[in-house]
Amino acid sequence: MEANGLPSRTSILTAAARAFGSRESDSSVRNPDWVADRLIGPEELALITEHPISKALDLPFDEAINDPDIFGFAWLMLVRTRFIDEHLERAVRNGARQVVILGAGFDTRAHRFAELLKGLPVIEIDYGTTQDYKKQRVEAALGGAPSNLVYVSVDFARESLGDVLRRAGHRDDEKTFYICEGVSMYVPEEGMRGTLRTVAAQSAPGSSLLLEYMNRSGIEFSQQYPMGVVKNALDWGEPFVFGVPDGQDREFFLETGLELGETLKMGSPESVQRYAMRADGTYYGAHLAKVFQERREAMEKALTDEIRQKMAQATLAGYWLAELKVPERVS
Ligand SMILES: C[S@@+](CC[C@H](N)C(=O)[O-])C[C@H]1O[C@@H](n2cnc3c(N)ncnc32)[C@H](O)[C@@H]1O
């Protein structure tokens, strides 16, 4: 995506889905990212026309929410925005003095949490092209960024996060809260391991990283049978390449120096219960239950046993939001 001079289109896609979700009238299932709705305009939507979310912001909300692809993506963003927001607030309450957002794209937390983060450096890290585009958009749509926000560019696959953090004035003797949302699947394994190792080695004990990741069988399945958003990402030059080995999550992270803390499996009953229930006790998406059921059945029928098995394995392995902790150092 760097090579084509365009910003990461998946970063626009996720922000557009949050913008859409922020228009929900029921506050119990509303995406808190109201700033995304100001950042994503017609020019941004023109870059993601292959996904129906590009039309959603121009349609009446109650009509667009009936499209299963629009709803499904908005649902995903609802759960992940809320989970990560909650962890950010908790980390700052527990003494984090810096926030680093890896692969920030159109992340708006520096803006939405301006009051909470006052006086704390917020470092946004991304490819230069995506970052330059975002900076211009922030200027045009929001009139600028909070003074504590620092932008630094990186290619996680080729550069050391350590150098980048030093350039940004990051202090390794202060607790840091890191966010890596919707990024790990795009970064080759060595780059991802290096990034995690740097977080472990160059952050004060008590620091933590909120990581969204998939397991390897899910990545392999999506590479063999790219569908939906994964297919869009592939066509835009942002293929899924990395997944944590199935069933070895804890060991994998420990090897980089990080301890696995709280996890949330996307799509699990717990994720629904915590983040996607309406105030009236019904779950968000109940209106599409029949449509999703029919889709599942049609797909089941169309698949061979082998593909069905691989899909089941990928679903079982999972797609996660996880807290990774920098342990106390034993001297
Ligand atoms: C799906 S977007 C997620 C953006 C944002 N975190 C969010 O959740 O909306 C993936 C982001 O990862 C960034 N990214 C992917 N690979 C990268 C790499 N090797 N180096 C730096 N940034 C990368 C992209 O530029 C993009 O902003």
The ligand as a Gaussian input file, in Angstrom:
#p B3LYP/6-31G(d) Opt

LIG

0 1
 C       -6.950000      -2.269000       9.181000
 S       -5.970000      -0.849000       9.390000
 C       -6.278000      -0.536000      11.118000
 C       -6.116000       0.921000      11.452000
 C       -6.556000       1.285000      12.878000
 N       -5.693000       0.693000      13.874000
 C       -7.982000       0.865000      13.097000
 O       -8.220000      -0.077000      13.869000
 O       -8.856000       1.471000      12.510000
 C       -4.308000      -1.471000       9.390000
 C       -3.256000      -0.395000       9.666000
 O       -1.983000      -1.008000       9.828000
 C       -1.023000      -0.240000       9.126000
 N        0.070000      -1.142000       8.744000
 C       -0.042000      -2.358000       8.176000
 N        1.173000      -2.888000       7.953000
 C        2.072000      -1.982000       8.408000
 C        3.494000      -1.938000       8.437000
 N        4.245000      -2.944000       7.963000
 N        4.088000      -0.853000       8.962000
 C        3.345000       0.177000       9.436000
 N        1.984000       0.203000       9.418000
 C        1.360000      -0.868000       8.908000
 C       -1.784000       0.296000       7.931000
 O       -1.161000       1.407000       7.336000
 C       -3.139000       0.610000       8.553000
 O       -3.202000       1.919000       9.065000

